């Protein structure tokens, strides 16, 4: 199975605290603002991302208002509760870089990811499979 990776640049608007979802899964959400000029008009898009597990620490070195470049995967989950199918889509950040200096402040973990993939290519971005606990109300 191949994985598609995407990149986007924007300004950090919000960084949420780490959420310990269950004994084995934690996540952290953050929001960026991406401003685009279309035919002389300025539009803002507000995009929520998440980091999971050890990647939740990536945001420790960033602050509100900072311009960042985010490498991410699109993750989709189907969940069945009480016979009804529900779908979730997450933008899973796996690398965050300062957009001005182009420095990756989460370098130690990133080196480990690159050594596993044997490539620096975003098209071979890491993905993780998460098991859901059927007793939880949410699938993540």
Buried (B, 14 or more C-beta within 10 A) or exposed (E): EEBEBEEBEBBBBEBBEBBEBEEEBBBBBBBBBBEEEEEEEEEEEEBEBBBBBEBBBBBEEBEEEBBBBBBBBEBEBEBEEEEEEEEEEBBBBBBBBBBEEEEBBBEEBBEEBBEEEEEEEBEBBBBEEBEBBEEEEEBB
